């Protein structure tokens, strides 16, 4: 009986460890995506209106473009 309980605890610990590692990985990925978003917004806002016009970008498009750069296009 003790062996079964010990095996069950080891499996539960491995499951918990896996979930924790997965949650940490998701947090790191989200942090990196937010950094890409902020950097894209910062760089596009730094451009002049003329530069943005040359690129075919309106200022109202900046947040959408940054979101697409970080998380991909919404489909």
N, C-alpha and C positions, 0 to 999 in steps of 0.2 A: 504494500500500500504506500509506503513512504517513497518508493521509487517512482510510482505513478504521480504522486503529488509533486515530487521534485521535478520531474519531466514537464509537468503542467506549468509549474512556476517558471521554468527556464523558457518555455515557449511563450508564456505571457510576457516575460521580460524582453525576449527578442522582438515580440510584436510592439511592445511599448517603445523599445529603442528604435525600431524601424520607423514608427510613427513620429517620434521626436526628430529623428534625422531628416525625415521627409518634410516636416514642418519647418525646420531650420533651413533646409534647401529652398523651400518656397519663399521664405522670408528674404533670403539672400537674392533670389531671382527678382522678387518684387522691388527690392531696394535698388538693384542694378537698373531695372526698367524705369523706376522713378528718376534715377540719375540721368538716364538717356533723355527722358521727357524734359526735365528741367534744363539740361544743356541745350537741347534743340530749341526750346522756347527762348532761352537766353541769346543764342546765336542768331536766330531769325529776328528777334526784336532789336538786335544791334544793327541790323542792316537798314539802310535808308529806304525810303519808299520807292525811290527810283531803282535801287538794286532789286527790291522785291518785285517791282513791275517787270524788270528784265527777266526775272525767273518765272514770271507768270503767277506770282503769289500775292494775294491780298492780305492785309494785316489780320482780317477777321478769320483767315484760314490757319493761322499759326498754331493755335492750340490743337486743332484737328490733325494737322500735319505732325505735330510733336507726338500726339497720341498714337498715330499710325506708326511713327518711327519706333516707339517704345513697345507697343503691344500688337502691331500689325494692323492691317486694314480690317474694318468691321464688315463682315459679310453675312 
